[in-house]
Amino acid sequence: MSNHPPQFRPSGTIEFEQVVFEAPAAKPLAQAQAPAVDASIDADPLSVTFGRKKDDKPSAAERMLAGATIDWLVAFPNEARPKALCERFAHVANRLAKEWPDATRSAQNLNALIADTRWGSAGFPALVQGELRRLLLLLSAVAH
């Protein structure tokens, strides 16, 4: 092996073809159609999918905590706050916070989320599962 740097050898010229992109013609508003409704989408109001297909990404609004959810979150003792749930599944936290005053409904929602097996998956990550279980225990303690 030589200590000399490799010698630069130009490969010649590279030819490019000029390409012109044309924007498609816009449809008049009268011809625009509403998207078809897919009956296979989960209709559960507490759905992790929020009516999306599995491969769809949550919208920006779904990835943010609502103001009422932040108030709900800070009302818990620091060690009991469901931080991972709020960071990873803000739309679920928003739903839980909204229904929290109804203890019966909240318990049903938490049990459904803990037992979540939609799409054949194992459900929420372990840290989020633990937070959901802790919320259920807190709810039970407050209800009694």
TORDREN-627474 format. One record per atom (N, C-alpha, C): chain; x, y, z; residue number from 0. Coordinates in Angstrom, 1 decimal. Atoms other than C-alpha are relative to their C-alpha. Layout:
TORDREN-627474
<rec c="A" x="X" y="Y" z="Z" k="NUM"/>
...
***
This chain:
TORDREN-627474
<rec c="A" x="0.8" y="-1.2" z="0.0" k="0"/>
<rec c="A" x="0.0" y="0.0" z="0.0" k="0"/>
<rec c="A" x="0.9" y="1.2" z="0.0" k="0"/>
<rec c="A" x="-0.8" y="-1.2" z="0.2" k="1"/>
<rec c="A" x="1.3" y="3.4" z="-1.0" k="1"/>
<rec c="A" x="-0.4" y="1.1" z="1.0" k="1"/>
<rec c="A" x="0.3" y="-1.2" z="-0.8" k="2"/>
<rec c="A" x="1.5" y="6.5" z="1.2" k="2"/>
<rec c="A" x="-0.5" y="1.2" z="-0.8" k="2"/>
<rec c="A" x="0.3" y="-1.1" z="0.8" k="3"/>
<rec c="A" x="0.7" y="8.7" z="-1.7" k="3"/>
<rec c="A" x="-1.6" y="0.1" z="-0.2" k="3"/>
<rec c="A" x="1.5" y="-0.1" z="0.2" k="4"/>
<rec c="A" x="-2.9" y="10.1" z="-2.1" k="4"/>
<rec c="A" x="-0.3" y="-0.5" z="-1.4" k="4"/>
<rec c="A" x="0.4" y="0.4" z="1.3" k="5"/>
<rec c="A" x="-4.8" y="8.7" z="-5.0" k="5"/>
<rec c="A" x="0.0" y="1.1" z="-1.0" k="5"/>
<rec c="A" x="-0.1" y="-1.1" z="1.1" k="6"/>
<rec c="A" x="-4.4" y="10.6" z="-8.3" k="6"/>
<rec c="A" x="-1.4" y="0.2" z="-0.5" k="6"/>
<rec c="A" x="1.3" y="-0.4" z="0.6" k="7"/>
<rec c="A" x="-7.5" y="12.5" z="-9.5" k="7"/>
<rec c="A" x="0.0" y="-0.3" z="-1.5" k="7"/>
<rec c="A" x="0.1" y="0.3" z="1.4" k="8"/>
<rec c="A" x="-8.7" y="11.2" z="-12.8" k="8"/>
<rec c="A" x="-1.4" y="0.4" z="-0.4" k="8"/>
<rec c="A" x="1.3" y="-0.5" z="0.4" k="9"/>
<rec c="A" x="-11.6" y="13.2" z="-14.3" k="9"/>
<rec c="A" x="-0.7" y="-1.1" z="-0.9" k="9"/>
<rec c="A" x="0.7" y="1.1" z="0.7" k="10"/>
<rec c="A" x="-14.3" y="10.9" z="-15.7" k="10"/>
<rec c="A" x="-0.6" y="0.6" z="-1.3" k="10"/>
<rec c="A" x="0.6" y="-0.6" z="1.2" k="11"/>
<rec c="A" x="-15.3" y="13.3" z="-18.5" k="11"/>
<rec c="A" x="-1.2" y="0.8" z="0.3" k="11"/>
<rec c="A" x="1.1" y="-0.9" z="-0.2" k="12"/>
<rec c="A" x="-18.4" y="15.3" z="-18.9" k="12"/>
<rec c="A" x="-1.3" y="-0.9" z="0.3" k="12"/>
<rec c="A" x="1.3" y="0.6" z="-0.3" k="13"/>
<rec c="A" x="-21.9" y="14.4" z="-17.6" k="13"/>
<rec c="A" x="-1.0" y="0.8" z="-0.7" k="13"/>
<rec c="A" x="1.1" y="-0.7" z="0.8" k="14"/>
<rec c="A" x="-24.8" y="15.3" z="-19.9" k="14"/>
<rec c="A" x="-1.3" y="-0.2" z="0.8" k="14"/>
<rec c="A" x="1.3" y="-0.1" z="-0.6" k="15"/>
<rec c="A" x="-28.1" y="16.3" z="-18.4" k="15"/>
<rec c="A" x="-1.1" y="0.3" z="-1.0" k="15"/>
<rec c="A" x="1.1" y="-0.3" z="0.9" k="16"/>
<rec c="A" x="-31.5" y="16.4" z="-20.1" k="16"/>
<rec c="A" x="-0.8" y="1.0" z="0.7" k="16"/>
<rec c="A" x="0.9" y="-1.0" z="-0.5" k="17"/>
<rec c="A" x="-33.6" y="19.5" z="-19.6" k="17"/>
<rec c="A" x="-1.4" y="-0.5" z="0.2" k="17"/>
<rec c="A" x="1.4" y="0.5" z="-0.3" k="18"/>
<rec c="A" x="-36.9" y="18.6" z="-17.9" k="18"/>
<rec c="A" x="-0.8" y="1.2" z="0.5" k="18"/>
<rec c="A" x="0.9" y="-1.0" z="-0.4" k="19"/>
<rec c="A" x="-39.8" y="21.0" z="-17.5" k="19"/>
<rec c="A" x="-1.2" y="-0.6" z="0.6" k="19"/>
<rec c="A" x="1.1" y="0.5" z="-0.8" k="20"/>
<rec c="A" x="-42.4" y="20.3" z="-14.9" k="20"/>
<rec c="A" x="-1.2" y="0.9" z="-0.2" k="20"/>
<rec c="A" x="1.2" y="-0.8" z="0.1" k="21"/>
<rec c="A" x="-46.0" y="21.4" z="-15.5" k="21"/>
<rec c="A" x="-0.9" y="-0.3" z="1.1" k="21"/>
<rec c="A" x="0.9" y="0.2" z="-1.1" k="22"/>
<rec c="A" x="-48.4" y="21.8" z="-12.6" k="22"/>
<rec c="A" x="-1.3" y="-0.5" z="-0.6" k="22"/>
<rec c="A" x="1.3" y="0.5" z="0.5" k="23"/>
<rec c="A" x="-51.7" y="19.8" z="-13.1" k="23"/>
<rec c="A" x="-1.0" y="1.1" z="0.1" k="23"/>
<rec c="A" x="1.1" y="-1.0" z="0.0" k="24"/>
<rec c="A" x="-54.7" y="21.9" z="-13.9" k="24"/>
<rec c="A" x="-0.9" y="-0.2" z="1.2" k="24"/>
<rec c="A" x="0.9" y="0.1" z="-1.1" k="25"/>
<rec c="A" x="-56.8" y="22.7" z="-10.9" k="25"/>
<rec c="A" x="-1.4" y="-0.2" z="-0.4" k="25"/>
<rec c="A" x="1.4" y="0.3" z="0.2" k="26"/>
<rec c="A" x="-60.3" y="21.3" z="-10.7" k="26"/>
<rec c="A" x="-0.8" y="1.2" z="0.5" k="26"/>
<rec c="A" x="0.9" y="-1.1" z="-0.5" k="27"/>
<rec c="A" x="-63.1" y="23.9" z="-10.4" k="27"/>
<rec c="A" x="-0.6" y="-0.5" z="1.3" k="27"/>
<rec c="A" x="0.5" y="0.4" z="-1.3" k="28"/>
<rec c="A" x="-64.6" y="23.9" z="-6.9" k="28"/>
<rec c="A" x="-1.3" y="-0.8" z="-0.1" k="28"/>
<rec c="A" x="1.2" y="0.7" z="0.2" k="29"/>
<rec c="A" x="-67.9" y="22.6" z="-8.2" k="29"/>
<rec c="A" x="0.2" y="-1.5" z="-0.2" k="29"/>
<rec c="A" x="-0.3" y="1.4" z="0.3" k="30"/>
<rec c="A" x="-66.2" y="19.3" z="-9.3" k="30"/>
<rec c="A" x="0.7" y="-0.7" z="1.1" k="30"/>
<rec c="A" x="-0.7" y="0.6" z="-1.1" k="31"/>
<rec c="A" x="-64.4" y="18.7" z="-6.1" k="31"/>
<rec c="A" x="-0.9" y="-1.0" z="0.8" k="31"/>
<rec c="A" x="0.9" y="1.0" z="-0.7" k="32"/>
<rec c="A" x="-65.7" y="15.6" z="-4.3" k="32"/>
<rec c="A" x="0.6" y="-0.3" z="1.4" k="32"/>
<rec c="A" x="-0.5" y="0.4" z="-1.4" k="33"/>
<rec c="A" x="-65.5" y="14.6" z="-0.6" k="33"/>
<rec c="A" x="0.6" y="-1.4" z="-0.1" k="33"/>
<rec c="A" x="-0.6" y="1.3" z="0.0" k="34"/>
<rec c="A" x="-63.3" y="11.7" z="0.1" k="34"/>
<rec c="A" x="-1.0" y="-1.1" z="0.5" k="34"/>
<rec c="A" x="0.9" y="1.1" z="-0.3" k="35"/>
<rec c="A" x="-65.0" y="8.3" z="0.4" k="35"/>
<rec c="A" x="0.2" y="-0.4" z="1.5" k="35"/>
<rec c="A" x="-0.1" y="0.4" z="-1.3" k="36"/>
<rec c="A" x="-65.7" y="7.1" z="3.9" k="36"/>
<rec c="A" x="0.3" y="-1.5" z="0.1" k="36"/>
<rec c="A" x="-0.5" y="1.3" z="-0.2" k="37"/>
<rec c="A" x="-63.9" y="3.9" z="4.9" k="37"/>
<rec c="A" x="-0.7" y="-0.6" z="1.2" k="37"/>
<rec c="A" x="0.7" y="0.6" z="-1.1" k="38"/>
<rec c="A" x="-66.2" y="1.7" z="7.0" k="38"/>
<rec c="A" x="0.8" y="-0.8" z="0.9" k="38"/>
<rec c="A" x="-0.8" y="0.8" z="-0.8" k="39"/>
<rec c="A" x="-63.3" y="-0.3" z="8.3" k="39"/>
<rec c="A" x="0.8" y="0.7" z="1.0" k="39"/>
<rec c="A" x="-0.8" y="-0.8" z="-1.0" k="40"/>
<rec c="A" x="-61.8" y="2.6" z="10.3" k="40"/>
<rec c="A" x="-0.7" y="-0.2" z="1.3" k="40"/>
<rec c="A" x="0.4" y="0.1" z="-1.3" k="41"/>
<rec c="A" x="-62.1" y="2.2" z="14.0" k="41"/>
<rec c="A" x="-0.9" y="1.2" z="0.4" k="41"/>
<rec c="A" x="0.9" y="-1.1" z="-0.4" k="42"/>
<rec c="A" x="-65.1" y="4.3" z="15.3" k="42"/>
<rec c="A" x="0.0" y="0.2" z="1.5" k="42"/>
<rec c="A" x="-0.1" y="-0.2" z="-1.4" k="43"/>
<rec c="A" x="-64.2" y="4.0" z="19.0" k="43"/>
<rec c="A" x="0.3" y="1.5" z="0.4" k="43"/>
<rec c="A" x="-0.3" y="-1.4" z="-0.3" k="44"/>
<rec c="A" x="-64.4" y="7.6" z="20.5" k="44"/>
<rec c="A" x="1.3" y="0.2" z="0.7" k="44"/>
<rec c="A" x="-1.3" y="-0.2" z="-0.7" k="45"/>
<rec c="A" x="-61.3" y="6.9" z="22.6" k="45"/>
<rec c="A" x="1.1" y="-0.7" z="-0.8" k="45"/>
<rec c="A" x="-0.9" y="0.8" z="0.9" k="46"/>
<rec c="A" x="-59.5" y="5.2" z="19.7" k="46"/>
<rec c="A" x="1.4" y="0.7" z="0.0" k="46"/>
<rec c="A" x="-1.3" y="-0.4" z="0.1" k="47"/>
<rec c="A" x="-55.8" y="5.5" z="19.6" k="47"/>
<rec c="A" x="0.2" y="0.5" z="-1.4" k="47"/>
<rec c="A" x="-0.1" y="-0.4" z="1.4" k="48"/>
<rec c="A" x="-56.2" y="5.9" z="15.8" k="48"/>
<rec c="A" x="-0.7" y="1.2" z="-0.3" k="48"/>
<rec c="A" x="0.8" y="-1.2" z="0.2" k="49"/>
<rec c="A" x="-58.7" y="8.7" z="16.1" k="49"/>
<rec c="A" x="-0.6" y="0.0" z="-1.4" k="49"/>
<rec c="A" x="0.6" y="0.1" z="1.3" k="50"/>
<rec c="A" x="-60.3" y="7.5" z="12.9" k="50"/>
<rec c="A" x="0.9" y="-0.1" z="-1.1" k="50"/>
<rec c="A" x="-1.0" y="0.1" z="1.1" k="51"/>
<rec c="A" x="-57.1" y="7.1" z="11.0" k="51"/>
<rec c="A" x="0.3" y="-1.5" z="-0.3" k="51"/>
<rec c="A" x="-0.5" y="1.3" z="0.3" k="52"/>
<rec c="A" x="-55.8" y="4.0" z="9.3" k="52"/>
<rec c="A" x="1.4" y="-0.1" z="0.7" k="52"/>
<rec c="A" x="-1.3" y="0.2" z="-0.8" k="53"/>
<rec c="A" x="-52.7" y="2.4" z="11.0" k="53"/>
<rec c="A" x="1.2" y="0.7" z="-0.6" k="53"/>
<rec c="A" x="-1.2" y="-0.6" z="0.5" k="54"/>
<rec c="A" x="-50.2" y="3.8" z="8.6" k="54"/>
<rec c="A" x="0.0" y="1.6" z="-0.1" k="54"/>
<rec c="A" x="0.1" y="-1.4" z="0.0" k="55"/>
<rec c="A" x="-51.5" y="7.4" z="8.8" k="55"/>
<rec c="A" x="0.6" y="0.6" z="1.2" k="55"/>
<rec c="A" x="-0.7" y="-0.7" z="-1.2" k="56"/>
<rec c="A" x="-49.6" y="9.9" z="11.0" k="56"/>
<rec c="A" x="-1.1" y="0.9" z="0.6" k="56"/>
<rec c="A" x="0.9" y="-0.9" z="-0.7" k="57"/>
<rec c="A" x="-51.5" y="12.0" z="13.6" k="57"/>
<rec c="A" x="0.3" y="1.4" z="-0.5" k="57"/>
<rec c="A" x="-0.1" y="-1.4" z="0.4" k="58"/>
<rec c="A" x="-52.2" y="15.6" z="12.7" k="58"/>
<rec c="A" x="0.8" y="0.8" z="1.0" k="58"/>
<rec c="A" x="-0.7" y="-0.8" z="-1.0" k="59"/>
<rec c="A" x="-50.3" y="18.4" z="14.4" k="59"/>
<rec c="A" x="-0.9" y="0.3" z="1.2" k="59"/>
<rec c="A" x="0.9" y="-0.3" z="-1.1" k="60"/>
<rec c="A" x="-53.4" y="19.2" z="16.5" k="60"/>
<rec c="A" x="-0.1" y="-1.2" z="0.9" k="60"/>
<rec c="A" x="0.1" y="1.2" z="-0.8" k="61"/>
<rec c="A" x="-53.5" y="15.6" z="17.7" k="61"/>
<rec c="A" x="1.2" y="-0.3" z="0.8" k="61"/>
<rec c="A" x="-1.2" y="0.2" z="-0.7" k="62"/>
<rec c="A" x="-49.9" y="15.7" z="18.8" k="62"/>
<rec c="A" x="0.3" y="1.0" z="1.1" k="62"/>
<rec c="A" x="-0.2" y="-1.1" z="-1.0" k="63"/>
<rec c="A" x="-50.4" y="18.7" z="21.1" k="63"/>
<rec c="A" x="-1.0" y="-0.3" z="1.1" k="63"/>
<rec c="A" x="0.9" y="0.1" z="-1.2" k="64"/>
<rec c="A" x="-51.9" y="18.7" z="24.6" k="64"/>
<rec c="A" x="-0.9" y="1.2" z="0.0" k="64"/>
<rec c="A" x="1.0" y="-1.1" z="-0.1" k="65"/>
<rec c="A" x="-55.0" y="20.8" z="25.0" k="65"/>
<rec c="A" x="0.3" y="0.7" z="1.4" k="65"/>
<rec c="A" x="-0.2" y="-0.7" z="-1.2" k="66"/>
<rec c="A" x="-54.9" y="23.5" z="27.7" k="66"/>
<rec c="A" x="-0.6" y="-0.7" z="1.2" k="66"/>
<rec c="A" x="0.7" y="0.7" z="-1.1" k="67"/>
<rec c="A" x="-57.4" y="21.6" z="29.8" k="67"/>
<rec c="A" x="0.7" y="-1.3" z="0.4" k="67"/>
<rec c="A" x="-0.8" y="1.2" z="-0.3" k="68"/>
<rec c="A" x="-55.2" y="18.5" z="29.6" k="68"/>
<rec c="A" x="1.2" y="0.3" z="0.8" k="68"/>
<rec c="A" x="-1.2" y="-0.4" z="-0.8" k="69"/>
<rec c="A" x="-52.2" y="20.4" z="30.9" k="69"/>
<rec c="A" x="-0.5" y="0.3" z="1.4" k="69"/>
<rec c="A" x="0.6" y="-0.2" z="-1.3" k="70"/>
<rec c="A" x="-54.4" y="21.6" z="33.8" k="70"/>
<rec c="A" x="-0.2" y="-1.3" z="0.8" k="70"/>
<rec c="A" x="0.2" y="1.3" z="-0.6" k="71"/>
<rec c="A" x="-55.4" y="18.0" z="34.4" k="71"/>
<rec c="A" x="1.3" y="-0.7" z="0.4" k="71"/>
<rec c="A" x="-1.3" y="0.6" z="-0.3" k="72"/>
<rec c="A" x="-51.8" y="16.8" z="34.3" k="72"/>
<rec c="A" x="0.6" y="0.6" z="1.2" k="72"/>
<rec c="A" x="-0.6" y="-0.6" z="-1.2" k="73"/>
<rec c="A" x="-50.5" y="19.3" z="36.8" k="73"/>
<rec c="A" x="-0.8" y="-0.1" z="1.3" k="73"/>
<rec c="A" x="0.8" y="0.2" z="-1.2" k="74"/>
<rec c="A" x="-53.3" y="18.5" z="39.2" k="74"/>
<rec c="A" x="0.4" y="-1.3" z="0.7" k="74"/>
<rec c="A" x="-0.5" y="1.2" z="-0.7" k="75"/>
<rec c="A" x="-51.7" y="15.1" z="39.9" k="75"/>
<rec c="A" x="1.3" y="0.3" z="0.7" k="75"/>
<rec c="A" x="-1.3" y="-0.1" z="-0.6" k="76"/>
<rec c="A" x="-48.8" y="14.7" z="42.3" k="76"/>
<rec c="A" x="1.1" y="-0.2" z="-1.1" k="76"/>
<rec c="A" x="-1.1" y="0.1" z="1.1" k="77"/>
<rec c="A" x="-45.5" y="15.0" z="40.3" k="77"/>
<rec c="A" x="0.3" y="-1.5" z="-0.3" k="77"/>
<rec c="A" x="-0.4" y="1.4" z="0.3" k="78"/>
<rec c="A" x="-44.7" y="11.3" z="40.7" k="78"/>
<rec c="A" x="-1.1" y="-0.9" z="-0.6" k="78"/>
<rec c="A" x="1.2" y="0.8" z="0.6" k="79"/>
<rec c="A" x="-48.2" y="10.2" z="39.5" k="79"/>
<rec c="A" x="-0.4" y="0.6" z="-1.4" k="79"/>
<rec c="A" x="0.4" y="-0.6" z="1.3" k="80"/>
<rec c="A" x="-48.3" y="12.4" z="36.3" k="80"/>
<rec c="A" x="0.3" y="-1.0" z="-1.1" k="80"/>
<rec c="A" x="-0.2" y="0.9" z="1.2" k="81"/>
<rec c="A" x="-48.7" y="10.3" z="33.1" k="81"/>
<rec c="A" x="0.8" y="0.8" z="-1.1" k="81"/>
<rec c="A" x="-0.9" y="-0.8" z="1.0" k="82"/>
<rec c="A" x="-45.8" y="12.1" z="31.3" k="82"/>
<rec c="A" x="0.2" y="-0.8" z="-1.3" k="82"/>
<rec c="A" x="-0.3" y="0.7" z="1.3" k="83"/>
<rec c="A" x="-45.0" y="9.3" z="28.8" k="83"/>
<rec c="A" x="-1.3" y="0.0" z="-0.8" k="83"/>
<rec c="A" x="1.3" y="0.0" z="0.8" k="84"/>
<rec c="A" x="-48.7" y="9.1" z="27.8" k="84"/>
<rec c="A" x="-0.2" y="1.3" z="-0.7" k="84"/>
<rec c="A" x="0.1" y="-1.3" z="0.6" k="85"/>
<rec c="A" x="-48.8" y="12.8" z="27.3" k="85"/>
<rec c="A" x="1.0" y="0.3" z="-1.1" k="85"/>
<rec c="A" x="-1.0" y="-0.2" z="1.0" k="86"/>
<rec c="A" x="-45.6" y="12.9" z="25.3" k="86"/>
<rec c="A" x="-0.2" y="-0.8" z="-1.2" k="86"/>
<rec c="A" x="0.1" y="0.9" z="1.1" k="87"/>
<rec c="A" x="-46.3" y="9.9" z="23.1" k="87"/>
<rec c="A" x="-1.4" y="-0.1" z="-0.6" k="87"/>
<rec c="A" x="1.4" y="0.2" z="0.4" k="88"/>
<rec c="A" x="-50.1" y="9.8" z="22.9" k="88"/>
<rec c="A" x="-0.8" y="1.2" z="0.5" k="88"/>
<rec c="A" x="0.7" y="-1.2" z="-0.4" k="89"/>
<rec c="A" x="-51.3" y="13.4" z="23.4" k="89"/>
<rec c="A" x="-1.5" y="-0.1" z="-0.2" k="89"/>
<rec c="A" x="1.4" y="0.0" z="0.3" k="90"/>
<rec c="A" x="-54.6" y="12.7" z="21.7" k="90"/>
<rec c="A" x="-0.8" y="-0.9" z="1.0" k="90"/>
<rec c="A" x="0.7" y="0.9" z="-1.0" k="91"/>
<rec c="A" x="-55.4" y="9.9" z="24.2" k="91"/>
<rec c="A" x="-0.1" y="0.7" z="1.3" k="91"/>
<rec c="A" x="0.0" y="-0.8" z="-1.2" k="92"/>
<rec c="A" x="-54.4" y="12.1" z="27.1" k="92"/>
<rec c="A" x="-1.1" y="1.1" z="0.0" k="92"/>
<rec c="A" x="1.0" y="-1.0" z="0.2" k="93"/>
<rec c="A" x="-56.7" y="14.8" z="25.7" k="93"/>
<rec c="A" x="-1.4" y="-0.6" z="0.3" k="93"/>
<rec c="A" x="1.3" y="0.6" z="-0.2" k="94"/>
<rec c="A" x="-59.6" y="12.4" z="25.7" k="94"/>
<rec c="A" x="-0.2" y="-0.4" z="1.4" k="94"/>
<rec c="A" x="0.1" y="0.4" z="-1.4" k="95"/>
<rec c="A" x="-58.9" y="11.1" z="29.2" k="95"/>
<rec c="A" x="-0.3" y="1.2" z="0.8" k="95"/>
<rec c="A" x="0.2" y="-1.2" z="-0.8" k="96"/>
<rec c="A" x="-58.7" y="14.6" z="30.6" k="96"/>
<rec c="A" x="-1.4" y="0.6" z="-0.2" k="96"/>
<rec c="A" x="1.3" y="-0.5" z="0.3" k="97"/>
<rec c="A" x="-61.9" y="15.6" z="28.9" k="97"/>
<rec c="A" x="-1.1" y="-0.7" z="0.8" k="97"/>
<rec c="A" x="1.0" y="0.9" z="-0.7" k="98"/>
<rec c="A" x="-63.8" y="12.7" z="30.5" k="98"/>
<rec c="A" x="0.3" y="-0.3" z="1.4" k="98"/>
<rec c="A" x="-0.4" y="0.3" z="-1.3" k="99"/>
<rec c="A" x="-62.0" y="12.6" z="33.8" k="99"/>
<rec c="A" x="-1.1" y="0.3" z="1.1" k="99"/>
<rec c="A" x="1.1" y="-0.3" z="-1.0" k="100"/>
<rec c="A" x="-64.9" y="14.3" z="35.8" k="100"/>
<rec c="A" x="-1.0" y="-1.1" z="0.2" k="100"/>
<rec c="A" x="1.0" y="1.1" z="-0.1" k="101"/>
<rec c="A" x="-67.1" y="11.3" z="35.0" k="101"/>
<rec c="A" x="0.9" y="-1.3" z="0.4" k="101"/>
<rec c="A" x="-0.8" y="1.1" z="-0.4" k="102"/>
<rec c="A" x="-65.4" y="8.6" z="37.1" k="102"/>
<rec c="A" x="-0.3" y="-1.4" z="-0.6" k="102"/>
<rec c="A" x="0.4" y="1.3" z="0.6" k="103"/>
<rec c="A" x="-67.4" y="5.7" z="35.7" k="103"/>
<rec c="A" x="0.5" y="-0.1" z="-1.4" k="103"/>
<rec c="A" x="-0.4" y="0.0" z="1.4" k="104"/>
<rec c="A" x="-66.7" y="6.6" z="32.1" k="104"/>
<rec c="A" x="1.6" y="0.0" z="-0.1" k="104"/>
<rec c="A" x="-1.5" y="0.0" z="0.0" k="105"/>
<rec c="A" x="-63.0" y="7.3" z="32.9" k="105"/>
<rec c="A" x="0.5" y="-1.4" z="0.3" k="105"/>
<rec c="A" x="-0.5" y="1.3" z="-0.3" k="106"/>
<rec c="A" x="-62.6" y="3.9" z="34.5" k="106"/>
<rec c="A" x="-0.2" y="-1.0" z="-1.2" k="106"/>
<rec c="A" x="0.3" y="0.9" z="1.2" k="107"/>
<rec c="A" x="-64.2" y="2.2" z="31.4" k="107"/>
<rec c="A" x="1.1" y="0.3" z="-1.0" k="107"/>
<rec c="A" x="-1.0" y="-0.4" z="1.0" k="108"/>
<rec c="A" x="-61.9" y="4.2" z="29.2" k="108"/>
<rec c="A" x="1.4" y="-0.6" z="0.3" k="108"/>
<rec c="A" x="-1.3" y="0.5" z="-0.4" k="109"/>
<rec c="A" x="-58.8" y="3.3" z="31.2" k="109"/>
<rec c="A" x="0.1" y="-1.5" z="-0.2" k="109"/>
<rec c="A" x="0.0" y="1.5" z="0.2" k="110"/>
<rec c="A" x="-59.7" y="-0.4" z="31.3" k="110"/>
<rec c="A" x="0.1" y="-0.4" z="-1.5" k="110"/>
<rec c="A" x="-0.1" y="0.3" z="1.5" k="111"/>
<rec c="A" x="-60.2" y="-0.4" z="27.5" k="111"/>
<rec c="A" x="1.3" y="0.3" z="-0.5" k="111"/>
<rec c="A" x="-1.3" y="-0.3" z="0.5" k="112"/>
<rec c="A" x="-56.9" y="1.3" z="26.9" k="112"/>
<rec c="A" x="1.1" y="-1.0" z="0.6" k="112"/>
<rec c="A" x="-1.0" y="1.0" z="-0.6" k="113"/>
<rec c="A" x="-55.0" y="-1.1" z="29.3" k="113"/>
<rec c="A" x="-0.1" y="-1.3" z="-0.7" k="113"/>
<rec c="A" x="0.2" y="1.3" z="0.7" k="114"/>
<rec c="A" x="-56.5" y="-4.1" z="27.5" k="114"/>
<rec c="A" x="0.1" y="0.2" z="-1.5" k="114"/>
<rec c="A" x="0.0" y="-0.2" z="1.5" k="115"/>
<rec c="A" x="-55.9" y="-2.6" z="24.0" k="115"/>
<rec c="A" x="0.7" y="-1.0" z="-0.8" k="115"/>
<rec c="A" x="-0.6" y="1.0" z="0.9" k="116"/>
<rec c="A" x="-55.3" y="-5.2" z="21.4" k="116"/>
<rec c="A" x="-0.3" y="0.2" z="-1.5" k="116"/>
<rec c="A" x="0.3" y="-0.3" z="1.4" k="117"/>
<rec c="A" x="-56.3" y="-3.4" z="18.2" k="117"/>
<rec c="A" x="1.2" y="-0.2" z="-0.9" k="117"/>
<rec c="A" x="-1.0" y="0.2" z="1.1" k="118"/>
<rec c="A" x="-54.4" y="-4.2" z="15.0" k="118"/>
<rec c="A" x="0.9" y="-1.2" z="0.3" k="118"/>
<rec c="A" x="-0.8" y="1.2" z="-0.3" k="119"/>
<rec c="A" x="-53.1" y="-7.4" z="16.6" k="119"/>
<rec c="A" x="1.3" y="0.4" z="0.7" k="119"/>
<rec c="A" x="-1.2" y="-0.4" z="-0.7" k="120"/>
<rec c="A" x="-50.5" y="-5.4" z="18.6" k="120"/>
<rec c="A" x="0.0" y="-0.3" z="1.4" k="120"/>
<rec c="A" x="-0.1" y="0.2" z="-1.5" k="121"/>
<rec c="A" x="-49.4" y="-5.7" z="22.2" k="121"/>
<rec c="A" x="-0.6" y="1.1" z="0.8" k="121"/>
<rec c="A" x="0.6" y="-1.1" z="-0.7" k="122"/>
<rec c="A" x="-51.0" y="-2.4" z="23.0" k="122"/>
<rec c="A" x="1.0" y="1.1" z="0.2" k="122"/>
<rec c="A" x="-0.9" y="-1.1" z="-0.3" k="123"/>
<rec c="A" x="-49.2" y="0.6" z="24.6" k="123"/>
<rec c="A" x="1.3" y="-0.5" z="0.5" k="123"/>
<rec c="A" x="-1.3" y="0.4" z="-0.6" k="124"/>
<rec c="A" x="-45.5" y="0.5" z="25.6" k="124"/>
<rec c="A" x="-0.2" y="-0.2" z="1.5" k="124"/>
<rec c="A" x="0.0" y="0.3" z="-1.4" k="125"/>
<rec c="A" x="-44.8" y="-0.7" z="29.1" k="125"/>
<rec c="A" x="-0.1" y="1.2" z="0.9" k="125"/>
<rec c="A" x="0.0" y="-1.2" z="-0.9" k="126"/>
<rec c="A" x="-44.2" y="2.7" z="30.6" k="126"/>
<rec c="A" x="-1.4" y="0.7" z="-0.1" k="126"/>
<rec c="A" x="1.3" y="-0.5" z="0.2" k="127"/>
<rec c="A" x="-47.5" y="4.0" z="29.2" k="127"/>
<rec c="A" x="-1.0" y="-0.9" z="0.7" k="127"/>
<rec c="A" x="0.9" y="0.9" z="-0.7" k="128"/>
<rec c="A" x="-49.3" y="0.9" z="30.4" k="128"/>
<rec c="A" x="0.0" y="0.2" z="1.5" k="128"/>
<rec c="A" x="-0.1" y="-0.2" z="-1.4" k="129"/>
<rec c="A" x="-47.9" y="1.5" z="33.9" k="129"/>
<rec c="A" x="-0.7" y="1.3" z="0.4" k="129"/>
<rec c="A" x="0.6" y="-1.3" z="-0.3" k="130"/>
<rec c="A" x="-49.1" y="5.1" z="33.8" k="130"/>
<rec c="A" x="-1.5" y="-0.1" z="0.0" k="130"/>
<rec c="A" x="1.5" y="0.2" z="0.1" k="131"/>
<rec c="A" x="-52.6" y="4.0" z="32.7" k="131"/>
<rec c="A" x="-0.5" y="-0.8" z="1.2" k="131"/>
<rec c="A" x="0.4" y="0.7" z="-1.2" k="132"/>
<rec c="A" x="-52.8" y="1.5" z="35.5" k="132"/>
<rec c="A" x="0.1" y="0.9" z="1.3" k="132"/>
<rec c="A" x="-0.1" y="-0.9" z="-1.1" k="133"/>
<rec c="A" x="-51.6" y="4.1" z="38.0" k="133"/>
<rec c="A" x="-1.2" y="1.0" z="0.0" k="133"/>
<rec c="A" x="1.1" y="-0.9" z="0.0" k="134"/>
<rec c="A" x="-54.3" y="6.5" z="36.8" k="134"/>
<rec c="A" x="-1.3" y="-0.7" z="0.4" k="134"/>
<rec c="A" x="1.2" y="0.8" z="-0.4" k="135"/>
<rec c="A" x="-56.9" y="3.7" z="37.2" k="135"/>
<rec c="A" x="0.0" y="-0.1" z="1.6" k="135"/>
<rec c="A" x="-0.1" y="0.1" z="-1.4" k="136"/>
<rec c="A" x="-55.7" y="3.2" z="40.8" k="136"/>
<rec c="A" x="-0.4" y="1.4" z="0.7" k="136"/>
<rec c="A" x="0.3" y="-1.3" z="-0.5" k="137"/>
<rec c="A" x="-55.8" y="7.0" z="41.5" k="137"/>
<rec c="A" x="-1.5" y="0.3" z="-0.1" k="137"/>
<rec c="A" x="1.4" y="-0.3" z="0.2" k="138"/>
<rec c="A" x="-59.3" y="7.2" z="40.1" k="138"/>
<rec c="A" x="-0.9" y="-0.8" z="1.0" k="138"/>
<rec c="A" x="0.7" y="0.8" z="-1.0" k="139"/>
<rec c="A" x="-60.5" y="4.3" z="42.3" k="139"/>
<rec c="A" x="0.1" y="0.5" z="1.4" k="139"/>
<rec c="A" x="-0.2" y="-0.6" z="-1.4" k="140"/>
<rec c="A" x="-59.0" y="5.9" z="45.4" k="140"/>
<rec c="A" x="-0.8" y="1.3" z="0.2" k="140"/>
<rec c="A" x="0.8" y="-1.2" z="-0.1" k="141"/>
<rec c="A" x="-60.7" y="9.2" z="44.6" k="141"/>
<rec c="A" x="-1.5" y="-0.3" z="0.1" k="141"/>
<rec c="A" x="1.4" y="0.4" z="0.0" k="142"/>
<rec c="A" x="-64.1" y="7.5" z="43.9" k="142"/>
<rec c="A" x="-0.5" y="-0.6" z="1.3" k="142"/>
<rec c="A" x="0.4" y="0.6" z="-1.2" k="143"/>
<rec c="A" x="-64.1" y="5.7" z="47.2" k="143"/>
<rec c="A" x="0.1" y="0.9" z="1.2" k="143"/>
***
